[in-house]
Amino acid sequence: MHDHLMPKSLDGLYYDDNIRLNANNDYYKNVAVLAEEIGHYYTSSGHITNYKDINNMRQEIRARRVGIKLVLPLESLIDCYEKGHWGDLYAMCLHLEIDRSYFEEAIEDYKRQFGSYVKYDGYLIEFEPLKIKKS
């Protein structure tokens, strides 16, 4: 794919086994974008930029979910807790190398998947308000 074919309005693009990232994004934004584009590699088929198509929207959601599992798996939340970053959103995002908006989007997705909490690997992780404790 030639550079001039990527629309400047996109943060990233997966096309023909290549991933393109918008050079105007900062590192933390591109971590999330790259993860989602990898998600497209594993879950999507065809040209899905028309988000009015329900199937395209479903593919976008699946790709985003894969990206979240790559960048912010539940183990990473536990790691933040164990390393003393818990409660300081800035420190958590810095440790995870993601921006705050992506962190919040990931937590919202976990709420959609699990409800208000999940028990995982000996911990109780609550999503609203965000809390964690050994169970």
N, C-alpha and C positions, 0 to 999 in steps of 0.2 A: 504494500500500500504506500502510495506517495504521501509525503507530509501535507501537501496542499489539499488532499482529499478529506482530512479530518476537520470537521466544522469547529471553528474557534469557540463556539458556545458549549461544547462538550468538555467535561472534566477528563474523560477517558473514553477509549473505544477499543473493543475487541473485534478484529476483523481478519479473516483468513489466517488464523493461527498467529496473529501478531497483536500485541497490546500497545496502544499509544496513550501517553499521558500528556495532559496539557502542561506545557512548560511554565505557564503563569501561576500554577498552583504551588504552594509551599510544600515542604517535605511531608508534614503531618497530614495534609489533605491528600497528597498522592499515595500515602500508605493505604488509606481507606479506598481510594479510587482503584489502585492496583488490585487490592483484595477483591473488590466487586467485579473487576474485569476478569480475574481468574475464575470467579464464580460463574461468569458468563461462559467461559471456556468449558466448564464442567456441566452446565445446566441448560444452555440456550441453543436454539437452532434458528437459522434464518435471520432476516433483517428485522429487528424489533424496535426501531426508533419511533414507530407510531404507537404512542401510549394510550390512544383511544381504543385500541384493540385489546380486549380483555386477556387474550392469550399472551400478548406481548407484556402486559402488565404483570401477569403471573410469572413469566420468565424473569422479569426484572426483580420481582420480590424474591424468587428463589436464588438468583445470583447475589442479591444483597445479603441474604441469610447465610450463604456460603462464605461470603466475604467477612461477615461478622464473626462466624465461627473460626475463621483463619486469624483475624486480628484481635478479637476480644472473646476468646473462649472463656467459659466459666472458670477454668484453671487460672486464667490471668487475673480475674477478680480476687481469687483466693491468694494469689501471689502478691497482689497489692496489699491485701490485709496482712499477710505474714511478714512483709517487708516494711510495715509501718506507714504505708502511704494512705491507708484507708481514712476517709473523712476529709482529705484535702484533694479536691477534684483536679486542681492544677498539677499537683505532684503525681496523681494517678495517671493523668493523660500524658505527662512528660515521661513517666516510666513506661507506659504502653506505646508511646510514640504515635499518638493519635490526637486529633483536635477534639475540643469539648463537644461540638455539635455531633460528631460521629459517635462519641461515647454515649451521649444522651439518646441518639437514634438506636444504638445497639441495646441499651437498657429498655427502651420502648418495645423493640422487637422481642426481647426476652419476656417482657410482660405479656405480649400477644401469644407467645408460645406456651408459657408456663403458668400464667396468672400472676398473682402478687408475690409468689415466692417459689423457690425450688430447693430441694435437699440434694446436695451434690458432694460427693467425696468427703463425707464427714462434716459438712458445713450446711448451715441454713442461710441461704442468700435471699434477702427480701429486696424487692425491686421498688417498692413505694411505701414508705421512704426507703432509700437505699441503705441497707444494713447487712451485716454479715456476722455470724457467730458459729463457733463449733457446736455441732449438734450431738 
